[in-house]
């Protein structure tokens, strides 16, 4: 079963197992207050389970992506959308987009849906939740790493995995 969440079910914290959620209840509350719920959302565990079905896009900036990203993810960017990546995507194949917590990826999901992509999902809690659950990330050389870009010191506090090394370069 696909785990989707929309703004109409806003509650501050996930009400049942069918709603995407972040394991840390305070992070979950912050994510729900930050994202607007304007697009379909996918839980990180659902993405992990069905990973090969998706075209994975990273809506962060190159310096964040180069520290670490999800394996086989393509850098879409946020300030400037990578047109080369966009041209190579299949509009009929599912797309999963993430950023640090979900705000930028929600905006990019809206853009792709407006461009005619059929099935696009914002990853709930994005790469921070992915790392918090202990799922692997890779660096610019495609080697597994424990480093994660914290975006800023304010946002980096939400990376709660004790094995993760938060960097800000």
LOTORVEX-241545 format. One record per residue: residue number from 0; y, z, x of N, C-alpha, C in turn. Coordinates in nm, 2 decimals, padded with zeros to 4 digits. Atoms other than C-alpha are relative to their C-alpha. Example, Ala and Ser with C-alpha at 12.3 -4.5 7.8 and 13.67 -1.06 7.14 Angstrom:
LOTORVEX-241545
R,0,-00.12,00.00,00.09,-00.45,00.78,01.23,00.12,00.00,00.09
R,1,-00.11,00.00,-00.09,-00.11,00.71,01.37,00.11,00.08,-00.08
***
This chain:
LOTORVEX-241545
R,0,-00.12,00.00,00.08,00.00,00.00,00.00,00.12,00.00,00.09
R,1,-00.12,00.00,-00.08,00.34,-00.09,00.14,00.10,00.11,-00.04
R,2,-00.09,-00.11,00.02,00.58,00.20,00.17,00.15,-00.05,00.00
R,3,-00.13,00.04,00.01,00.92,00.10,00.04,00.09,00.11,-00.06
R,4,-00.09,-00.09,00.06,01.23,00.30,-00.05,00.13,-00.07,-00.04
R,5,-00.12,00.06,00.04,01.54,00.21,-00.23,00.10,00.11,-00.04
R,6,-00.10,-00.10,00.02,01.87,00.39,-00.30,-00.01,00.07,-00.14
R,7,00.02,-00.06,00.14,01.78,00.45,-00.67,-00.09,00.12,00.01
R,8,00.09,-00.11,-00.01,01.52,00.70,-00.55,00.05,00.10,00.10
R,9,-00.06,-00.09,-00.09,01.76,00.89,-00.33,-00.02,00.15,-00.04
R,10,00.03,-00.14,00.03,01.67,01.26,-00.31,00.04,00.10,00.11
R,11,-00.03,-00.09,-00.12,01.78,01.39,00.03,-00.12,00.02,00.09
R,12,00.12,00.00,-00.07,01.42,01.42,00.14,-00.11,-00.08,-00.08
R,13,00.10,00.08,00.07,01.11,01.21,00.06,-00.07,00.09,-00.10
R,14,00.06,-00.07,00.11,00.96,01.32,-00.27,-00.15,-00.01,00.00
R,15,00.15,00.01,00.00,00.61,01.18,-00.22,-00.04,-00.09,00.11
R,16,00.05,00.08,-00.12,00.39,01.00,00.03,00.03,-00.15,-00.01
R,17,-00.03,00.14,00.02,00.49,00.66,-00.11,00.14,-00.04,00.05
R,18,-00.14,00.03,-00.05,00.85,00.69,00.02,00.00,00.01,00.15
R,19,-00.02,-00.02,-00.14,00.93,00.62,00.38,00.07,00.13,00.03
R,20,-00.06,-00.13,-00.04,01.03,00.94,00.56,00.00,00.02,00.15
R,21,00.00,-00.04,-00.14,01.11,01.09,00.90,-00.07,00.14,00.00
R,22,00.08,-00.13,00.00,00.88,01.38,01.00,00.09,00.12,00.01
R,23,-00.10,-00.11,-00.01,01.18,01.60,01.10,00.09,-00.01,-00.13
R,24,-00.07,00.01,00.13,01.34,01.69,00.76,00.15,-00.01,00.02
R,25,-00.15,00.02,-00.02,01.69,01.71,00.91,00.04,-00.14,00.04
R,26,-00.02,00.14,-00.04,01.66,01.37,01.07,-00.01,-00.09,-00.13
R,27,00.03,00.07,00.12,01.52,01.24,00.74,00.13,00.01,-00.09
R,28,-00.12,-00.01,00.08,01.82,01.38,00.55,00.12,-00.08,00.06
R,29,-00.11,00.08,-00.06,02.07,01.23,00.80,-00.02,-00.15,-00.02
R,30,00.02,00.14,00.02,01.90,00.89,00.78,00.03,-00.04,-00.15
R,31,-00.02,00.03,00.14,01.91,00.90,00.40,00.15,00.00,-00.03
R,32,-00.14,00.00,00.02,02.28,00.98,00.42,00.07,-00.12,00.07
R,33,-00.06,00.11,-00.08,02.35,00.70,00.67,-00.03,-00.14,-00.05
R,34,00.03,00.13,00.06,02.16,00.41,00.53,00.03,-00.01,-00.15
R,35,-00.04,00.01,00.14,02.26,00.28,00.19,-00.11,-00.04,-00.09
R,36,00.12,00.04,00.08,01.92,00.16,00.07,00.02,-00.13,-00.08
R,37,-00.03,00.13,00.07,02.05,-00.19,-00.01,-00.11,-00.10,00.02
R,38,00.10,00.10,-00.03,01.74,-00.36,00.13,-00.14,00.07,00.00
R,39,00.13,-00.06,-00.01,01.36,-00.31,00.13,-00.02,00.07,00.13
R,40,00.02,-00.08,-00.11,01.26,-00.04,00.37,-00.15,00.03,00.03
R,41,00.14,-00.02,-00.04,00.93,00.01,00.56,-00.01,00.12,00.09
R,42,00.03,-00.12,-00.08,00.79,00.33,00.70,-00.06,-00.04,00.13
R,43,00.05,00.04,-00.13,00.71,00.33,01.07,-00.15,00.00,00.01
R,44,00.14,00.00,00.00,00.35,00.42,01.00,-00.06,-00.13,-00.06
R,45,00.05,00.12,00.06,00.31,00.12,00.78,00.02,-00.12,00.09
R,46,-00.02,00.10,-00.11,00.47,-00.10,01.05,-00.11,00.01,00.10
R,47,00.10,-00.02,-00.11,00.23,00.04,01.31,-00.14,-00.05,-00.05
R,48,00.13,00.05,00.05,-00.07,-00.03,01.08,-00.01,-00.15,-00.02
R,49,00.00,00.14,00.04,00.03,-00.38,00.99,00.08,-00.09,00.11
R,50,-00.09,00.06,-00.10,00.22,-00.47,01.32,-00.01,-00.15,00.02
R,51,00.01,00.14,-00.03,00.08,-00.81,01.38,00.04,-00.10,-00.11
R,52,-00.04,00.09,00.11,00.18,-00.94,01.04,00.15,-00.03,00.00
R,53,-00.14,00.01,00.01,00.55,-00.91,01.12,00.06,-00.07,00.13
R,54,-00.09,00.04,-00.11,00.81,-01.08,01.33,00.09,00.12,00.02
R,55,-00.07,-00.12,-00.02,00.98,-00.78,01.49,00.13,-00.03,00.07
R,56,-00.13,00.02,-00.05,01.35,-00.78,01.55,00.07,00.13,00.04
R,57,-00.08,-00.11,-00.04,01.57,-00.54,01.74,00.15,-00.02,-00.02
R,58,-00.14,00.02,00.04,01.92,-00.50,01.60,00.10,00.09,00.09
R,59,-00.09,-00.08,-00.09,02.06,-00.30,01.90,00.06,-00.10,00.10
R,60,-00.06,00.08,-00.11,02.26,-00.42,02.20,-00.09,-00.01,00.12
R,61,00.09,00.03,-00.11,02.10,-00.56,02.51,-00.02,00.12,00.09
R,62,00.02,-00.12,-00.09,02.16,-00.24,02.72,-00.10,00.10,-00.06
R,63,00.10,-00.09,00.06,01.96,-00.04,02.46,-00.14,-00.07,00.00
R,64,00.12,00.08,00.00,01.69,-00.31,02.43,-00.07,00.00,00.13
R,65,00.06,00.01,-00.14,01.64,-00.33,02.81,-00.06,00.14,00.04
R,66,00.06,-00.13,-00.03,01.57,00.05,02.83,-00.14,00.01,-00.06
R,67,00.13,00.00,00.07,01.29,00.02,02.57,00.02,-00.06,-00.13
R,68,00.01,00.06,00.13,01.19,-00.16,02.26,-00.14,-00.01,-00.04
R,69,00.14,00.02,00.05,00.89,-00.22,02.04,-00.06,-00.12,00.07
R,70,00.07,00.11,-00.06,00.63,-00.44,02.20,00.01,-00.13,-00.08
R,71,-00.02,00.13,00.06,00.69,-00.81,02.13,00.12,-00.02,-00.09
R,72,-00.12,00.01,00.08,01.02,-00.74,01.96,00.09,-00.10,00.07
R,73,-00.10,00.09,-00.05,01.29,-01.00,02.00,00.14,00.06,-00.03
R,74,-00.13,-00.06,00.02,01.65,-00.90,02.05,00.09,-00.09,-00.09
R,75,-00.09,00.07,00.09,01.85,-01.01,01.75,00.15,00.04,00.03
R,76,-00.14,-00.04,-00.02,02.16,-00.80,01.84,00.06,00.05,-00.12
R,77,-00.08,-00.05,00.11,02.42,-00.65,01.62,00.14,-00.06,00.00
R,78,-00.14,00.06,-00.01,02.77,-00.74,01.74,00.00,-00.15,00.00
R,79,00.02,00.15,00.00,02.66,-01.09,01.81,-00.15,-00.03,-00.03
R,80,00.13,00.04,00.04,02.35,-01.23,01.64,-00.05,-00.11,00.10
R,81,00.06,00.09,-00.09,02.12,-01.41,01.88,-00.05,-00.12,-00.08
R,82,00.03,00.12,00.08,02.12,-01.76,01.73,-00.13,-00.07,00.05
R,83,00.13,00.06,-00.05,01.83,-01.88,01.96,-00.12,00.07,-00.06
R,84,00.11,-00.08,00.07,01.60,-01.60,01.82,-00.01,-00.04,-00.15
R,85,00.00,00.03,00.15,01.71,-01.68,01.46,-00.06,-00.14,-00.02
R,86,00.05,00.13,00.02,01.62,-02.05,01.50,-00.15,-00.01,00.02
R,87,00.14,00.00,-00.03,01.27,-01.97,01.62,-00.08,00.08,-00.11
R,88,00.07,-00.08,00.10,01.19,-01.74,01.32,-00.05,-00.08,-00.11
R,89,00.06,00.06,00.12,00.97,-01.84,01.03,00.05,00.07,-00.12
R,90,-00.06,-00.07,00.12,01.16,-01.77,00.71,-00.10,00.04,-00.11
R,91,00.10,-00.04,00.10,00.84,-01.74,00.52,-00.10,00.11,00.05
R,92,00.09,-00.11,-00.06,00.67,-01.48,00.75,00.08,00.13,00.00
R,93,-00.07,-00.13,00.01,00.76,-01.11,00.70,00.07,00.04,00.14
R,94,-00.08,-00.04,-00.11,01.03,-00.97,00.93,00.02,00.15,-00.01
R,95,-00.03,-00.14,00.00,01.07,-00.61,01.03,00.12,00.02,00.10
R,96,-00.12,-00.02,-00.09,01.41,-00.50,01.18,00.02,00.14,00.02
R,97,-00.04,-00.14,-00.03,01.50,-00.18,01.36,00.12,00.00,00.09
R,98,-00.10,-00.03,-00.09,01.78,-00.03,01.55,-00.02,00.14,00.05
R,99,00.03,-00.14,-00.05,01.83,00.34,01.66,-00.05,00.08,-00.12
R,100,00.04,-00.08,00.12,01.82,00.50,01.31,-00.02,-00.07,-00.13
R,101,00.01,00.08,00.12,01.85,00.22,01.06,00.13,-00.06,-00.06
R,102,-00.13,00.05,00.06,02.22,00.16,00.99,00.02,-00.15,00.04
R,103,-00.02,00.14,-00.05,02.26,-00.16,01.21,-00.11,-00.09,-00.05
R,104,00.11,00.09,00.05,01.92,-00.29,01.11,00.01,-00.03,-00.15
R,105,-00.02,00.03,00.14,02.00,-00.25,00.74,00.11,-00.11,-00.02
R,106,-00.10,00.11,00.01,02.31,-00.47,00.79,-00.06,-00.13,00.04
R,107,00.06,00.13,-00.05,02.11,-00.73,00.98,-00.11,-00.05,-00.10
R,108,00.09,00.04,00.10,01.84,-00.72,00.71,00.07,-00.07,-00.11
R,109,-00.08,00.07,00.10,02.11,-00.80,00.45,00.03,-00.14,00.04
R,110,-00.04,00.14,-00.05,02.22,-01.10,00.66,-00.12,-00.09,-00.01
R,111,00.12,00.09,00.00,01.87,-01.24,00.70,-00.04,-00.03,-00.14
R,112,00.04,00.02,00.14,01.80,-01.20,00.33,00.10,-00.11,-00.06
R,113,-00.10,00.09,00.04,02.13,-01.38,00.26,-00.02,-00.14,00.06
R,114,00.03,00.13,-00.07,02.02,-01.66,00.50,-00.13,-00.07,-00.05
R,115,00.11,00.07,00.06,01.71,-01.73,00.29,-00.14,00.05,00.05
R,116,00.13,-00.05,-00.04,01.44,-01.52,00.47,-00.06,00.07,-00.12
R,117,00.07,-00.05,00.13,01.18,-01.43,00.20,-00.04,00.15,00.00
R,118,00.05,-00.14,00.00,01.05,-01.09,00.32,00.05,00.07,00.12
R,119,-00.06,-00.07,-00.11,01.26,-00.87,00.54,00.01,00.15,-00.03
R,120,00.00,-00.15,00.02,01.24,-00.49,00.59,00.08,00.07,00.11
R,121,-00.07,-00.09,-00.09,01.46,-00.23,00.75,-00.10,00.11,00.03
R,122,00.09,-00.10,-00.03,01.24,00.01,00.94,00.07,00.14,-00.01
R,123,-00.06,-00.13,00.03,01.31,00.36,00.81,00.00,00.10,00.12
R,124,-00.01,-00.09,-00.11,01.43,00.59,01.09,-00.01,-00.08,00.13
R,125,-00.01,00.09,-00.12,01.40,00.29,01.33,-00.07,00.05,00.12
R,126,00.07,-00.03,-00.12,01.31,00.33,01.69,00.00,00.15,00.03
R,127,00.00,-00.15,-00.02,01.40,00.70,01.70,-00.12,00.06,-00.07
R,128,00.11,-00.05,00.07,01.14,00.77,01.43,-00.13,-00.05,00.07
R,129,00.12,00.06,-00.06,00.89,00.54,01.60,-00.04,00.08,00.13
R,130,00.02,-00.08,-00.12,00.93,00.73,01.93,-00.04,00.15,-00.04
R,131,00.03,-00.14,00.04,00.93,01.07,01.75,-00.14,00.02,-00.05
R,132,00.14,-00.01,00.04,00.59,00.99,01.61,-00.10,-00.03,00.11
R,133,00.08,00.02,-00.12,00.46,00.91,01.96,-00.05,-00.14,00.01
R,134,00.04,00.14,-00.01,00.42,00.54,01.91,00.07,-00.06,00.13
R,135,-00.04,00.05,-00.13,00.46,00.33,02.23,00.12,-00.10,-00.01
R,136,-00.11,00.10,-00.02,00.77,00.14,02.35,-00.02,-00.06,00.14
R,137,00.01,00.07,-00.13,00.80,-00.10,02.64,00.14,-00.02,00.06
R,138,-00.13,00.03,-00.06,01.08,-00.17,02.89,00.02,-00.15,00.02
R,139,-00.03,00.14,-00.01,01.24,-00.50,02.99,-00.11,-00.08,00.07
R,140,00.11,00.06,-00.07,00.94,-00.57,03.21,-00.13,00.00,-00.09
R,141,00.11,-00.01,00.09,00.71,-00.52,02.91,-00.11,00.10,00.03
R,142,00.09,-00.11,-00.04,00.56,-00.21,03.06,00.03,00.12,-00.08
R,143,-00.03,-00.12,00.08,00.51,00.10,02.85,00.09,00.10,00.08
R,144,-00.09,-00.10,-00.06,00.78,00.36,02.91,00.02,00.12,-00.09
R,145,-00.03,-00.11,00.08,00.88,00.70,02.79,00.15,00.01,-00.02
R,146,-00.14,-00.01,00.02,01.25,00.62,02.81,00.04,-00.06,-00.13
R,147,-00.06,00.05,00.13,01.46,00.56,02.50,00.15,00.02,00.01
R,148,-00.15,-00.01,00.00,01.83,00.48,02.47,00.04,00.08,-00.12
R,149,-00.05,-00.09,00.11,02.00,00.75,02.27,00.12,-00.04,-00.07
R,150,-00.12,00.06,00.06,02.29,00.53,02.16,00.12,00.07,00.04
R,151,-00.11,-00.09,-00.04,02.53,00.82,02.21,-00.06,00.14,00.00
R,152,00.05,-00.14,00.00,02.50,01.19,02.28,-00.01,00.06,-00.14
R,153,00.00,-00.05,00.13,02.58,01.25,01.92,-00.13,-00.04,-00.08
R,154,00.12,00.05,00.07,02.29,01.04,01.79,-00.13,00.03,00.07
R,155,00.12,-00.03,-00.08,02.05,01.10,02.08,-00.07,00.13,-00.03
R,156,00.06,-00.13,00.03,01.99,01.46,01.95,-00.12,-00.02,-00.10
R,157,00.10,00.02,00.10,01.76,01.31,01.68,-00.13,-00.05,00.07
R,158,00.13,00.03,-00.07,01.50,01.20,01.94,-00.07,00.13,00.04
R,159,00.06,-00.13,-00.01,01.27,01.49,01.91,-00.14,00.00,00.08
R,160,00.13,00.01,-00.07,00.96,01.37,02.10,00.02,00.06,00.14
R,161,-00.02,-00.07,-00.13,00.93,01.61,02.40,-00.04,-00.09,00.12
R,162,00.04,00.09,-00.11,00.77,01.33,02.61,00.10,-00.11,00.02
R,163,-00.09,00.10,-00.01,01.06,01.10,02.56,00.12,00.04,00.10
R,164,-00.11,-00.02,-00.09,01.33,01.07,02.83,00.12,-00.08,-00.06
R,165,-00.11,00.06,00.07,01.66,01.00,02.65,00.10,-00.04,00.11
R,166,-00.09,00.05,-00.09,01.90,00.78,02.85,00.12,-00.06,-00.07
R,167,-00.13,00.05,00.07,02.26,00.66,02.78,00.06,-00.10,00.10
R,168,-00.06,00.10,-00.09,02.32,00.36,03.01,00.03,-00.13,-00.07
***
